[in-house]
Amino acid sequence: MSYAGKIKYPCAVSFPGYISEESIYLLEQSHWIFEPLTASKEMIEIAGSVTAPDDLVVVVPGKQTGVLEEHGRRTLKYSVLSNGFSPGIFAGDYEVKKMRVGSTEVEFYYSPKHRAYIETLEIENHIQNIVTYYEKNIGSYPYQEYPLKIVETSIYKPGGHSTLNIVTVSEHVFNREMDQELREHSDSFSPDPTSLKGMTFIEDIDLLAHEIAHQWWGTGVRVEEDSPWSSEGFACYMPYKYITEEFGPGTSAVIPEMWRKRVNSLENSYYYTNPEMLENLPEKQRQGYEMQTLKTELYGQMPLQLMRAEELLGEDIFFARLSEIYAEYKFKSLSYEEFLSSLELSEDDLEGDTRAGAEKETEGIAEMETEKDTEGIAEGEVFLDE
């Protein structure tokens, strides 16, 4: 099969993907094009190929097994072993940096136009540090036979996504404005959470770490979706822990406060306390409210419950239990009941409020919360992954 032009997909709200002369983005609502349909969830071997103009660098899922170049086109062959394969295919004018993080091979695909920003803000170091932190506290990267591919994609899809061994992050994360002072003193850059630039950088690292965390929780361990129980809770909690270790609790403290602010806003809303009145709303408004409620549960309530579990068990024991759960359920489904049983905690235990050992943020951070409100992390969550 071959495809070209504009992808048509019968869905009003979606990211159907595109194929253009400059780049290719096929993921999420476009994976139906070549997603194998199987009746069981057993591991199956899948092989395929992608042909594109030879001036594009193509990113294929799984492992690249061969390359054929002829007539100005390049064909990449790939293979993958999976029981839930939703392939993503990407291409663009990429530079590629290959890194070894422990036993994991990492490939970073980015636009050469953004090289200065990436080098100045040491994005490669953060990618390595994030993977190192997850492997240290959770376990080895689940797809050791494949490289972990971090791919910059166009602004067509804001935010990011994570699928089997491929993480995508929108170009705005690697293309922020840099002032002269930052360029001249990049070796001493430390984000100031009370400044807009500093907070924006932290949000970008949070997003990058969020999508990488889904390689462990979402594709590695398949968390059964039952709101608020979801892989999104882990993918919010783990970046918060990484940012705490990397930049300190004074910088990371704003993240759970933003979660709490969203949860408190939801729980104090009229329709949350009077759900029977929802039927009086026009359908479009009701759907919008229900979607926002779901996002708050996934991206706010669940990571707060994980923080509560850490508070009850202590950080060392909690991470030890998470590591055991990851090892036991890798490439398997994990229910909320199984998770609680492994922690030896109850649902009621996790519904208490938590401060995660942190005091109320400084006045500057509190002011930043007020100014940003639904911007930043809260805004980015709308696009994290569907």
Protein Blocks (a to p, Z undefined) as FASTA:
>chain_A
ZZedjdddddfbdcebpadfkbccdehjlmmmmpccdfbfcdcdddddddddfkbccdde
hjafbdcdeehiacdddddddfbdccdddddddddddddehjbccdddddfklmmmmmmn
ommmmmmmmmmmmmmmnoccfblmbccddddddfklgcidddehiacddfklmmcccdfk
lmmmmmmgccdfkbmklmmmmmmmmmmmmmmmmmmnojlpccddddfbdfklmmmmmmmm
mmmmmnojklmmmmmmmmmmmmmmmmmpmklmmmmlmmmpcfklmmmmmmmmmmmmmmmm
mmmmmmmmmmmnopklmmmmmmmmmmmmgoiacdfklmmmmnopafklmmpcceehpacd
dfklmmmmmmnmmgmjlmmmmmmpZZ
